[in-house]
Amino acid sequence: MVLRRGLRTWLLAKDSDPSVRLRVLRDLLDRPADDPAVVGAQREIGRKATNWRLLVLSDLGLTKKTPRVAKAMGLFLNRFSRSGDLGGPSSEVCITGNAVRMMARFGYLKDPRMKPAIEWLVRHQKKDGGWHCFRSRTGTLDCWEALAAFAALPSGARTPPILRSIERGAEFYLERRLFREGPTPYRPWFRLHYPVHYYYDILVGLDTLTSLGYDGDPRMRPALDRLVAMHNRDGSWNMDALHPDSEDPVYQFRGPFYPLGLEVPGRPSRWITTTALSVLKRAGR
């Protein structure tokens, strides 16, 4: 992929997050794993603070090879497997989906707690192909965590039931063009967020569907066009809001909340820009 010189310099600047540099080198510039710049960026990630949520750390490219990640994941898996949240009676799509995505990225594919969690996600897919975090007979675009979990699995780990679930889930999103649900457009889905956690937006949908190989489906075009139209003149994209998005009228907060921000909302974002460029690269745009 050819990046504008100014955009490339900005994304790979020494003051940028090493996780961004790793993604640019690996995903956009196709540098091999043993490239010195890739190895250096990977090392720097391991020196970042670990008080961020594990899900964000998995986004940043850490694995269980980092001792602090392994320790935190040990506590996480012990707690949530005992409570029944990983495929047990207390499971819920958003938590279980995020847990599977995180475990796959951290390198826990062979952990015995992975299989029941995945099987639970497959069983709880709605008849229309979607999922829902709350009681509902139908799915919603806002519940994307199960499909994203399957996207994080290596192709060789996708069993026939998982592949059927992916096909049905992708069709659910494609039928709705990744953003058409309800009588009026839902504004928060056109604000690009990070961290995403439990929030959906069109970039989340595009990243998930292109990762699963649906980049060539013509029904992706409206969302891709919307994404392209959102870029700045210099080729960057802004991060529009942090998670949680306090302007979202659907989510009610019981008390004060403290958004986790790696970058400043309303300004060009290296993380959002790298994700958007990765999506467009997969889509041949």
N, C-alpha and C positions, 0 to 999 in steps of 0.2 A: 504494500500500500504506500502511495506517495503522499507525504504530509507536507503542507506548506512549511517553509523554513522557519518562519516566526512561530507557528503553532507547535512545531516539533521542538524548537528551543524552549518554549514555555512549558511544555509537558515534561521535558527531560531536565529541567533546571535543577541545580543542586539543592535549592530550597523547597522543591516539590516533595510530596510524600513519596517515600521509596516504593510504596505499593503501587502508586500511579506509574512510576518509572518502570517497575516490573511489568505491569500490564501493557504499557506502550511497547516496550522492547519485545515482549513475548507474543502478544496478541495482535499488534498492529504492524510491527517490523519483522516478525517471524524470526527473531533471534533464537538460537538453540539454547537448551538448558545449561550447557557448559560455557556459554559466552561470558567473558569476565564481567561485563556490565550487568548481565542478568544475575550472576552469582553475587555480585556486590550489592545489588538492590535487595536480593533475598536476605542477605546477612543483616542489612540495615533494618528490615522490618522486624526482625527478632529482638531489636533493642528498643522498640517502642513500648510505651506504657501498656500494661495488661489489665488496667481497670476498665477497659471498654468491654462491651458485651462480647461474648464468644462469637456471636453471629457476625459482628463487624470484623473480628479478628480472622474469621474464615474468609470473609470478603477480601481482606487485605493480603491473603496468600500464605498465612501461616499454616503449619501442620502440627501433628502430634510430636514431631521431632523437636519442637521447641518445648523444653521441660515445663515451662509455666502453663502452656496450653494443655499438655498431657495431664498435669495436676488438676487444672480447672475442669477439664473434660471428665476426669475420673469422678470428681464431686458431682458434676452435672448428671452423668449417666447413672450413678448410684442413686441419686435422689429421685430422678424422674422415672427410672425403671421401677423403683419401689412404690412410687405413687401411682403407677399405672398409666403414665402419660405417653409411654413409648409403645403403643400398640395394645395397651391394656384398657380396662374399663373407664379410666379417666381421660382417655385420649381425646384430642380435639384437633381439627385439621390444621389450624394455623401453627400451633405449638409443635405438633408431630411433624408437619411438613418442614418447618424451619430446622427441627432437630435432625431430620434425615439429611437435609441439604448441608448442614454444618458437619455432621459425621462423615459424609462422603468427601467433603473438601479437606477435612483434617486427617483423613486416612483411616477411618474406622469401618471400612466396607465389610471386613470379615468379623466384626464384633457381633456376637450372638444377639445383641439387642437391636441390630439394624433390621433383620428380616421381619420380625413381627410388626415393627413400625411401618415398613413399606407395605406389607400385606394389609394393614389397617387402612392405609391411605387408598389402596386399590378398592377395598370393600366399601368404603364410604363415599365413593364417587356417586353423584346423583345420576338419575336416569337421563338427564339432558346432557351429561358429559362434564358438567362443572362440579364445583365443590362449594360448600358454605360453612363458615365458622360458627354460625348459629343455626337453630332449628329451622329448617326450610325444606320444602320438597324440590326446590330448584336450586341451581348453582348461581353464582354471581362472579363477575369479573374481579371483584374485590378480593376474592379468595383464590390466590394464585400460588400459594405456598407448596401445594402438593405437586403441581406441574413443574415448578422450579426445582423441587427436590429430585424429581425424575431426570431433569435436565442436568443435574450435578452428577448423576451416576454415569460411569463409563459405559459405552455402548455394550461391552461384553457382560455387564452386570444387569442388563435390562432383559428380564425374563419375558416369555410370551404374555403373561397377564399384565406386566408393566407396559409392554409395547402397545397392547390393546387400550390400556388406560390412557397412555400418551396420545394415541390417535383420537380417542373420544374427547379428551381434554383440549387438544389442539383445535379440533373441529368446533368445540364450544366457543373458543376465542375467535376463530376465523369467521364464524357465522355472524359474530357481532363486530367484526372489523377491529377488535381489540379495545374499542371505546364506546360502542353503541349499546347502552342498556338503559331502559326507562324512557319516558317521553321527552326529556330534555337532557342536554349534555351535562355531565357531572364535572364541574370545574376542577376539583382537586386532581382528577386524572390527567389534566393537562399542565399540572405543575410538577416539575421534575424534582424529586426528593432524594436525599440521602442523609442518614441511613434509611432504608426502606422498611425493614422489619415486617410490619403488618400492613403497610400502605402500598396501594397499587397506583401506578401511573402508566402512560403509554410506553415509556422507556422500559419499565419493568416487563410489560407484556412483550415488547419487541425483543428484548434481550433473551427472554425465556423461549419464545417461539423460534427465533433464529438459531439459538443454541441447539434446539431439537431438530433443525434441518428444514423448517418450513419457510425459509426466506424466499423461496421462489413462488409461493402461492400468491396469485394476483390479489387475493383479499387482504394481503398485508399492505398493499399500496397506499390506502388512505392514511394509515398510521405512520408509515414511512414518510409520506409527503408532509404530514404534520410535524414530524421530528425534524426533517430538513428545514422547514420553514422557521423553526425555532432557533436556528443557530445565529450567532453574532457575525458581524462583517469579517472578523478576523478568523472565522472558522471554529470558534469555541462555542460552548453552550453554558448558560447560567444554571446554577442550582437555585431553583425557585423557592424552596421551602425545606425546613428541617423536619425530621420525624421526631415527635408527632407534629402534625400540621394544625396549629391552633385555629386556623380559619375554617377547618372542615366542620360543617354543622352536624354531621352524622355521629362523630365520636364525641361523647360526653366524658369529661374528666372529673373525677370525684374530688380531687384536691390539686394542689400545685404540682406542676410537672417541670422537668428540667431537660430540654432537648439536648441530645448528644450531637454536637456539630464538629465535623472535621474541616469544614470550609464555611465561608460566610454566605448566607442566602442572599440572592439578588445580585450576585457577582459571578463572573466566569469561574467555572469549576473544572479543575483538572479531572476529578473523578467522573463527573457527568459527561464531560467531553470525551474521555477515553471510552466510556461505555457506549456513547452514541456512535463514535467512529468504529468501534468493534461491530456494532449492529449493522452499520452501513457497509462495512467491508464484507460481512457474511452475505448481505443482500446484493452485493455487486453494485452498490450505489456510490 
